Every structure is written in structure tokens, then in C-alpha cells.
């Protein structure tokens, strides 16, 4: 049975829809109202506040912490400066992705790592000779994501730090309404946004301060349904949806490398050996056989399919995750779309897909499967390079 997050006494009162899900063993709101659209538009035009406490969090301490994380992940963490955050993934010995997340350097020998899956056992087994202590701090900290164009103004009302000077993917300590917090300029919406990390005893105080300050800025509590649409527009992948951890895959075909997931830019090969190094060098030289792409599904063809049955076009009101086959022009299977959504901002029917590399050039066309009246059809989709949505304010 799921357990409450540190903010549950607030979120449970606000969630009038009663739409909840189990996220990593915690209660998590899908949408606060009967439909998630107001929360989505808050992300894009005002600000949304999400309880992201279920993210797995790990404190990595000790003189060997930087060397350990550099050996565990695809990046050279020894080069990460204090007060900076980096996004990356980590692999098994065959160069297949186990999980993705962030690492923040809080001090010379103190790092905080986030992950989608419970990873303490894997980190422990990978520790080898490194002088390092690893703490699962998931339950110790509450975490909030404040996302949207007004997020900076809201935070400025309640903190003692100059939020405007906090750079993209930076992190610093601050006092928020008298509570000690860490604030990072990070998020999963592809927009201007921040994440706030709080000891659970101070969690409600911080939540109340943010909601009070946000009233004049259109702040809404937001759930995972709105976040799912926003992250698709941003082209962000999700473990268990757009790829599967190598630890859980029953077949080799289900596993993915960083290069196949569009994460090749995170892989730093010219350095000391790390887990998966040899396999990734080999793949880099040979080239990945499949690649992650964005798809813009042709609206006219989709509409025509349903019109053939005398029906209006049907789209899910939420992001879909059920997976859809993708074909070339001669109806040969070339991959799969793993998740998609109608973008209210871009007015496009978008998807993320892994397809054969020869079809992954932006501007080329493929065919994606569509079901109407229990019959399978194929409609054209144009290949795009994610992200679909990338406002300048995200980094400015």
C-alpha cells in the first residue's frame, strides 16, 4: 500500500478528483481536478507546483565519492563543480542503460543523486575499493518542482537568495520562509523551473509559503498527468516507458544504449574506465543501429481514418504509453513509438520513438499504427529532432 509523502496532508486536501497513483511506493496525484489541462497550462503560462518526493534520492559522501560516481556513470563527475547539477545515465557492463537521473555536487565530498528506480543495492555492489558512504535519503527529504514562467518571481518572494542569478542546472542552499532548503534550477517540464529539496520536518512550512506567494502569479498544484504532457513536449524520456532498465529486460532487444536513447551527449569516453566503457566505445565506432526520434503525426490522415467510419478524430486526453509500431513506406516494421500526446501549445500530435537509424533523419517520413473501430491503420508521421518545445526562458 502506498505511503504518504511529506506534503500529503496538503495535496490530499487539494486533490478533489481523487485521482491518485502509486509512484515508487508513495501516494502521487495524477490530477487535482477532473481534468489535467488547467495544470498543464499553469506550467506553460503561469506556474505549477508538483510533489516529486517519490524520486529516489541518494547522498554520496566521502573522499572517494567523485571517483566512485565517475566510474559508475557515463560522465566524469570529478569535473563537476560545487554548486552544479548534471543529467546523465548509468549502464551495465554491456553498455545498456540501467537508469537515468541527476547528480548535484553540494560540497567537495558530498553529492546528491536522483534515480527513477531503487538503486542502493546496485550502487553498493559497484562501490569496489572507493572510500565512500551511500545513504538512501528518499524518505528524509521532501522535494517540490516549481515550474513555469512565473516560478522565478514566486521563489523570489520567499527566499533570502538572489534567484535571478541562479544559473541553469545550478544548485545552492537558501532559507525559504525560515526553513533551510536546497534550490536547483532543474525540472522535467522543459520550461523555466526549479526544484526545492527540504528535510521532511520543514516540508509543510515550505509548501504553504510557496502556495501563499504564488496566489498572485497563477500558481496551481499540478499532478503527473500534466507533467507527462509537458515532458513529452520537452522530449524527455521516461524509464519504464521510453526505455526499460537493463536489469529488468527479459530479452536483449528490449535493452537500450545511451546512443539509442538520444543520450550520447552525456557519454564521455575519453577518460578513465567506467562501467560499460568498452562496449560504448565499440558502439560509438560502429554507430547505433536505432535512434530516438520525435514524430509529428499527420493530422489530416488521422482525421481521414476516422471520417471513413463517420466519426470525429479520437485522441486520448492524456499522454499515452502503450507503444505503437512504426513502419517504413513499404510497411516493414522499423521500430516503435513508446509514448505520445496531443500538444495543446504546439497544436501537434507528437510521439517519441525508437526506430532504425537509416530512417531517423529529421524531415523524413515513416508510418505509425493507428487503431480506429477495432481496425488497424497506418498514417504518416514526420521525423523531428526533440525537443519539440524549448523556450528561451528555460536557460535565460
Long-range contacts (C-beta under 8 A, 24 or more apart in sequence): 2-26, 2-27, 2-28, 3-27, 5-51, 5-53, 5-54, 5-142, 6-53, 6-142, 6-198, 6-200, 6-203, 6-204, 7-51, 7-53, 7-142, 7-144, 7-203, 7-204, 7-207, 9-204, 10-204, 10-207, 10-208, 10-211, 11-51, 11-221, 14-221, 15-221, 15-223, 19-223, 19-225, 21-224, 23-54, 23-224, 24-54, 24-55, 24-56, 24-118, 24-138, 25-54, 26-53, 26-54, 28-54, 28-223, 28-224, 29-221, 29-223, 29-224, 30-223, 30-224, 30-225, 31-223, 31-224, 31-225, 31-226, 32-220, 32-221, 32-222, 32-223, 35-317, 36-222, 36-223, 36-225, 36-226, 36-229, 36-317, 36-318, 37-226, 37-344, 38-220, 39-220, 39-221, 39-222, 39-223, 39-225, 39-226, 40-222, 40-226, 40-229, 40-230, 40-344, 41-344, 42-148, 42-218, 42-219, 42-220, 42-222, 42-226, 43-147, 43-148, 43-189, 43-191, 43-222, 43-226, 43-227, 43-230, 44-148, 44-149, 44-191, 44-230, 44-344, 44-345, 45-148, 45-149, 45-218, 46-148, 46-149, 46-150, 46-217, 46-218, 46-219, 46-220, 47-146, 47-147, 47-148, 47-149, 47-150, 47-151, 47-154, 47-214, 47-217, 47-218, 47-219, 47-220, 48-146, 48-147, 48-148, 48-189, 48-219, 48-220, 48-221, 48-222, 48-226, 49-144, 49-145, 49-146, 49-147, 49-207, 49-210, 49-211, 49-214, 49-219, 49-220, 49-221, 49-222, 50-144, 50-145, 50-147, 50-221, 50-222, 50-223, 50-224, 50-227, 51-142, 51-143, 51-144, 52-143, 52-144, 52-145, 52-188, 52-195, 53-138, 53-141, 53-142, 53-143, 53-144, 54-138, 55-101, 55-114, 55-115, 55-116, 55-138, 55-143, 56-101, 56-114, 56-115, 56-116, 56-117, 56-118, 56-119, 56-136, 56-138, 57-112, 57-113, 57-114, 57-136, 57-137, 57-138, 57-140, 57-141, 57-143, 57-197, 58-112, 58-113, 58-114, 58-115, 58-119, 58-120, 58-123, 58-134, 58-135, 58-136, 58-137, 58-138, 59-110, 59-111, 59-112, 59-134, 59-135, 59-137, 60-110, 60-111, 60-112, 60-113, 60-123, 60-132, 60-133, 60-134, 60-135, 61-109, 61-110, 61-111, 61-132, 61-133, 61-134, 61-135, 62-109, 62-130, 62-131, 62-132, 62-133, 63-109, 63-131, 63-132, 64-130, 64-131, 64-132, 65-109, 65-110, 65-111, 65-130, 65-132, 66-105, 66-109, 66-111, 67-130, 68-126, 68-127, 68-130, 68-132, 69-103, 69-111, 69-113, 70-271, 70-272, 70-274, 71-126, 71-128, 71-130, 71-272, 71-273, 71-274, 71-275, 72-123, 72-126, 72-274, 72-275, 73-103, 73-274, 73-275, 74-258, 74-263, 74-266, 74-267, 74-268, 74-274, 74-276, 74-280, 75-103, 75-266, 75-267, 75-268, 76-268, 76-271, 76-272, 77-103, 77-105, 77-111, 80-105, 81-105, 82-106, 82-107, 82-108, 83-170, 83-171, 83-172, 84-169, 84-170, 84-171, 85-169, 85-170, 85-171, 85-184, 85-185, 85-186, 86-169, 87-169, 87-266, 88-263, 88-266, 89-258, 89-261, 89-263, 89-266, 90-275, 90-276, 91-246, 91-257, 91-258, 91-275, 91-276, 91-279, 91-280, 92-246, 92-247, 92-275, 92-276, 93-275, 93-276, 93-279, 94-246, 94-255, 94-276, 94-279, 95-257, 95-258, 95-276, 95-278, 95-279, 95-280, 95-282, 95-283, 96-246, 96-249, 96-255, 96-256, 96-257, 96-276, 96-279, 97-243, 97-245, 97-246, 97-255, 97-256, 97-257, 97-258, 97-261, 97-263, 98-122, 98-245, 98-246, 98-247, 99-239, 99-245, 100-237, 100-239, 100-263, 102-186, 104-171, 104-182, 104-184, 106-171, 106-182, 112-137, 112-182, 112-197, 116-238, 116-239, 116-240, 117-239, 117-245, 122-247, 126-275, 139-200, 140-199, 140-200, 141-197, 141-198, 141-199, 141-200, 142-197, 142-198, 142-199, 142-200, 142-203, 142-206, 143-195, 143-196, 143-197, 143-198, 144-195, 144-196, 144-198, 144-206, 144-207, 144-210, 145-187, 145-188, 145-189, 145-193, 145-194, 145-195, 145-196, 146-193, 146-194, 146-195, 146-196, 146-210, 146-219, 147-187, 147-188, 147-189, 147-191, 147-192, 147-193, 147-194, 147-222, 147-230, 148-189, 148-191, 148-192, 148-193, 149-191, 149-192, 149-393, 150-214, 150-217, 150-218, 150-219, 151-192, 151-193, 151-194, 152-192, 152-194, 153-217, 154-210, 154-213, 154-214, 154-217, 154-219, 155-183, 155-194, 155-210, 155-213, 157-213, 158-209, 158-210, 158-213, 159-183, 163-194, 166-194, 168-394, 168-395, 176-206, 176-209, 176-210, 177-205, 177-206, 177-208, 177-209, 178-205, 179-205, 179-206, 179-209, 181-206, 188-227, 188-230, 188-231, 188-234, 188-236, 189-227, 189-230, 189-231, 189-234, 190-230, 190-231, 190-233, 190-234, 190-235, 190-236, 190-387, 190-389, 190-390, 190-391, 190-394, 191-230, 191-234, 191-389, 191-391, 191-393, 191-394, 192-391, 192-393, 192-394, 192-396, 193-394, 225-318, 225-319, 228-318, 228-319, 228-339, 228-341, 229-318, 229-319, 229-341, 229-343, 229-344, 232-319, 232-339, 232-340, 232-341, 232-343, 232-350, 232-351, 232-352, 232-388, 233-341, 233-343, 233-345, 233-346, 233-350, 233-387, 233-388, 233-389, 234-386, 234-387, 234-388, 234-389, 234-390, 235-262, 235-294, 235-352, 235-386, 235-387, 235-388, 236-387, 237-261, 237-262, 237-263, 237-292, 237-352, 238-339, 241-321, 241-338, 241-339, 242-292, 242-338, 242-339, 242-352, 242-354, 243-338, 243-354, 256-354, 257-283, 257-288, 259-283, 259-284, 259-288, 259-291, 260-288, 260-289, 260-290, 260-291, 260-292, 260-354, 261-292, 261-354, 262-291, 262-292, 262-386, 264-288, 287-357, 288-357, 289-356, 289-357, 290-335, 290-354, 290-355, 290-356, 290-357, 290-360, 291-354, 291-355, 291-357, 291-360, 292-352, 292-353, 292-354, 292-386, 293-352, 293-353, 293-354, 293-355, 293-360, 293-362, 293-383, 293-384, 293-385, 293-386, 294-350, 294-351, 294-352, 294-353, 294-383, 294-384, 294-385, 294-386, 294-387, 294-388, 295-326, 295-337, 295-340, 295-350, 295-351, 295-352, 295-353, 295-366, 295-368, 295-381, 295-382, 295-383, 295-384, 296-348, 296-349, 296-350, 296-381, 296-382, 296-384, 297-340, 297-348, 297-349, 297-350, 297-351, 297-368, 297-379, 297-380, 297-381, 298-379, 298-380, 298-381, 298-382, 299-348, 299-349, 301-379, 301-380, 302-349, 302-370, 302-379, 305-370, 305-372, 305-377, 305-379, 306-372, 308-372, 309-372, 309-373, 311-372, 311-373, 314-372, 315-342, 315-349, 316-341, 316-342, 324-351, 324-368, 324-369, 324-370, 325-368, 325-369, 326-353, 326-355, 326-366, 326-367, 326-368, 326-369, 326-381, 327-366, 327-367, 327-368, 327-369, 327-378, 328-359, 328-366, 328-367, 329-365, 329-366, 329-367, 331-367, 331-378, 334-359, 334-366, 335-359, 337-368, 337-381, 343-388, 343-389, 345-389, 346-388, 346-389, 348-388, 350-388, 351-381, 352-386, 355-383, 359-383
